[in-house]
């Protein structure tokens, strides 16, 4: 288990840097948790539609069906917050039996139950993550262990992904870590809660004050999810010198 979780955390760090790493991260999570699939769904609050969906395992072949049709019928995702909740405990059987989403999508995928959470919730997007267990099986204790050990790096990777989508500076994430804009310097925004989840890519800002302002905005957005409280955003420059530490929540 320890080696699988270590591999998962490494893959999540990769996903924090580049969205192309999400498929490997999802596969690593299903391996570590001993489950049959997982999904990362990014909803756009302005359009009410799915901006991106990454699915692996049982539901992978049904991605286009979900984005095109079933996302709008999904009664489970709106119920999720920063805590992990099972589908079977959120919605009564009578509602599920009458749900097109459940009968024609979830059961058709071969999924029995889902353990889900809202990883990130900003003014523009929310990120829903679901761990899938197949029909005929139940979630084992290893799922809770994986969620406890990998929950923070998972949320960090999702947060960085949303930042790439919503930031007007998103193009800088395609630059080499060694490149620095002629109009600014590169700053790094690490998540720290006793263990540090490093920002490997960084963002370019004109001044340290601008970088600090950005960290404050990010901390305010993350504070909407109570599970981030007690963590902080550590801002460093390209030499690793600490600029500021911004606490998340109370």
C-alpha positions in Angstrom: 0.0 0.0 0.0 2.8 2.5 0.9 4.5 2.2 -2.4 1.2 2.6 -4.3 0.3 5.7 -2.3 3.8 7.1 -2.9 3.3 6.5 -6.6 -0.1 8.2 -6.4 1.2 11.3 -4.7 3.9 11.6 -7.3 1.4 11.3 -10.1 -0.8 14.0 -8.4 2.2 16.3 -8.2 2.6 15.7 -12.0 -1.1 16.6 -12.5 -0.6 19.8 -10.6 2.0 20.8 -13.3 0.3 19.6 -16.4 -3.3 18.4 -17.2 -1.9 15.6 -19.4 -0.9 13.8 -16.3 -4.4 13.3 -15.0 -5.1 9.9 -16.7 -2.0 8.5 -15.0 -3.0 10.1 -11.7 -6.5 8.5 -11.8 -5.1 5.1 -12.7 -2.6 5.4 -9.8 -5.5 6.2 -7.5 -7.7 3.3 -8.6 -4.7 1.0 -8.1 -3.9 2.3 -4.6 -7.6 2.2 -3.5 -8.4 -1.1 -5.1 -11.5 0.3 -6.9 -12.8 0.0 -10.5 -12.7 3.6 -11.6 -12.5 7.3 -10.9 -13.6 10.6 -12.4 -12.6 14.2 -12.3 -15.3 16.6 -13.5 -14.8 20.3 -14.0 -18.0 22.3 -14.1 -18.2 25.9 -15.5 -20.5 27.9 -13.3 -21.1 30.6 -16.0 -22.3 28.1 -18.6 -23.6 25.4 -16.3 -21.8 22.8 -18.4 -18.8 20.6 -18.1 -15.5 22.2 -19.2 -13.5 19.0 -18.8 -13.9 15.4 -17.7 -11.3 12.8 -17.0 -12.6 9.3 -16.4 -10.8 6.0 -16.0 -11.9 2.4 -15.4 -15.5 1.4 -15.7 -16.8 4.8 -16.9 -14.0 5.7 -19.3 -15.9 4.6 -22.4 -18.9 6.7 -21.4 -17.2 10.1 -21.0 -18.9 11.7 -24.1 -22.3 10.5 -22.9 -21.9 12.1 -19.5 -20.6 15.4 -20.9 -23.3 15.5 -23.7 -26.3 14.4 -21.7 -26.1 13.0 -18.2 -24.2 15.8 -16.5 -27.3 18.0 -16.7 -29.3 15.2 -15.0 -26.7 14.4 -12.3 -28.5 14.8 -8.9 -25.4 13.7 -6.9 -22.6 16.2 -7.8 -24.6 19.3 -6.5 -24.9 17.7 -3.1 -21.1 17.3 -2.6 -18.9 19.6 -0.6 -15.4 19.4 0.9 -16.2 16.2 2.7 -16.3 12.7 1.2 -19.8 11.3 0.7 -21.2 8.1 -0.7 -23.8 8.2 -3.4 -25.7 5.4 -1.6 -25.9 7.6 1.6 -26.8 10.9 -0.2 -29.8 9.9 -2.2 -32.7 7.5 -1.3 -33.3 4.4 -3.3 -36.7 5.6 -4.5 -35.0 8.6 -6.1 -32.2 6.6 -7.6 -34.7 4.1 -9.1 -36.5 6.9 -10.9 -33.3 8.6 -12.0 -32.3 8.4 -15.7 -28.7 9.4 -14.7 -28.5 6.5 -12.3 -30.2 3.8 -14.4 -29.0 4.6 -17.8 -25.5 6.0 -16.9 -24.2 4.8 -13.5 -25.6 1.2 -13.7 -24.8 0.9 -17.4 -21.2 1.7 -16.6 -21.2 -1.2 -14.1 -20.8 1.1 -11.1 -22.5 0.2 -7.8 -21.5 3.1 -5.6 -19.5 6.4 -5.7 -17.4 8.1 -3.0 -17.2 11.7 -4.0 -16.2 15.2 -2.9 -16.0 18.7 -4.2 -12.3 19.3 -4.4 -12.3 23.0 -5.4 -15.1 25.6 -5.5 -14.3 29.1 -7.0 -16.4 31.8 -8.4 -16.0 30.4 -11.9 -15.6 26.6 -11.5 -16.0 23.7 -9.2 -14.2 20.4 -9.4 -16.0 17.1 -8.5 -14.0 13.9 -7.9 -15.6 10.5 -7.6 -14.2 7.1 -6.7 -16.2 4.3 -8.3 -16.8 0.8 -7.0 -18.3 -1.8 -9.3 -21.5 -3.7 -9.0 -21.1 -6.7 -6.7 -18.4 -5.1 -4.5 -18.1 -2.7 -1.6 -15.6 -0.1 -0.7 -12.7 -1.5 1.4 -10.8 0.2 4.2 -8.0 1.0 1.8 -10.2 3.6 0.2 -10.3 5.6 3.4 -6.6 5.3 3.8 -6.0 6.6 0.3 -8.4 9.5 0.8 -6.7 10.4 4.1 -3.1 10.2 2.7 -3.6 11.6 -0.8 -6.5 14.0 -0.1 -4.4 17.2 0.1 -2.2 16.6 -2.9 -5.4 15.7 -4.9 -7.0 19.0 -4.0 -3.8 20.9 -4.7 -3.6 19.4 -8.2 -7.3 20.2 -8.8 -6.7 23.8 -7.6 -3.7 24.3 -9.9 -5.8 22.9 -12.8 -8.6 25.4 -12.2 -6.0 28.2 -11.9 -4.7 27.3 -15.3 -8.3 27.5 -16.7 -9.4 30.7 -15.1 -6.2 32.9 -14.8 -5.6 35.5 -17.5 -1.9 34.5 -17.0 -2.7 30.8 -17.9 -0.3 30.9 -20.8 2.7 31.1 -18.5 2.1 27.5 -17.4 3.4 26.4 -20.8 6.7 28.2 -20.3 9.8 26.5 -19.1 10.4 26.8 -15.4 13.6 28.6 -16.2 12.0 31.2 -18.4 11.2 34.6 -16.9 9.2 37.3 -18.5 11.0 40.5 -19.3 8.2 42.3 -17.5 8.2 40.3 -14.2 9.6 37.5 -12.1 8.5 34.0 -11.4 6.9 33.2 -8.1 5.9 29.8 -6.7 2.7 29.1 -4.7 3.2 26.0 -2.4 0.5 24.5 -0.3 1.7 23.8 3.2 -0.1 22.0 6.0 2.8 20.4 7.8 3.8 18.6 4.6 4.6 20.8 1.6 2.9 20.2 -1.8 5.2 22.2 -4.1 4.3 24.3 -7.0 6.7 23.1 -9.7 5.7 25.6 -12.4 5.2 29.0 -10.8 3.6 32.1 -12.2 5.0 35.4 -13.4 4.1 38.6 -11.7 5.5 42.2 -12.0 6.2 42.6 -8.3 6.3 40.6 -5.1 3.2 42.6 -4.0 1.3 41.4 -7.0 2.3 37.8 -6.1 1.1 38.3 -2.5 -2.2 39.7 -3.7 -2.7 36.6 -5.9 -1.9 34.3 -2.9 -4.5 36.2 -0.8 -7.2 35.7 -3.5 -6.3 32.0 -3.8 -6.4 31.5 0.0 -9.9 33.2 0.1 -11.2 30.9 -2.6 -9.8 27.8 -0.9 -11.3 28.9 2.4 -14.7 28.3 1.0 -13.9 24.6 1.5 -13.4 24.1 5.2 -11.1 21.1 4.7 -8.3 23.6 3.7 -8.5 25.5 7.0 -5.2 25.4 8.9 -3.2 25.1 5.6 -1.4 28.0 4.1 -0.1 29.3 0.8 3.6 29.8 0.9 5.0 32.1 -1.8 8.6 31.9 -2.8 10.8 33.5 -5.4 12.8 31.7 -8.1 15.7 31.3 -5.6 13.5 29.6 -3.0 13.3 32.6 -0.7 10.1 33.0 1.2 8.1 36.1 0.2 4.9 35.6 2.3 2.8 32.9 4.0 -0.9 33.4 3.7 -3.1 31.3 6.0 -6.2 29.6 4.6 -9.4 30.2 6.6 -9.5 30.6 10.4 
